[in-house]
């Protein structure tokens, strides 16, 4: 048996493309995960509530050792990470960390 096919559209009409499924899970400003079609720009860890660059050497070493992968989260941008209650990672975002530290003192 052959698989069922979609009938052709009526003359003069085209079929709309099917939406692509969301492939990434990001954390929103409310701290809740949501599905996104675009990858996150920043990564973080739920345990320490830290965020940093995706290419952060410290994070990459921890991941290579098998650390914190299950606690890793992703954010669309810095404003979302801050709104969700995360702080900058001092290793890969030292200027932002210093500004955060000075503001929270």
MOLIN-V818124 format. One record per helix or strand of 3 or more residues. SS is the DSSP state (h for helix, s for strand). FROM is the first residue (numbers start at 1). TO is the last residue. Records with the same first field share a line. If there is no record, write none. Layout:
BEGIN
SS->FROM-TO + FROM-TO
END
This chain:
BEGIN
s->24-27 + 33-36 + 42-45 + 50-53 + 72-75
h->57-64 + 69-71 + 78-83 + 94-104
END
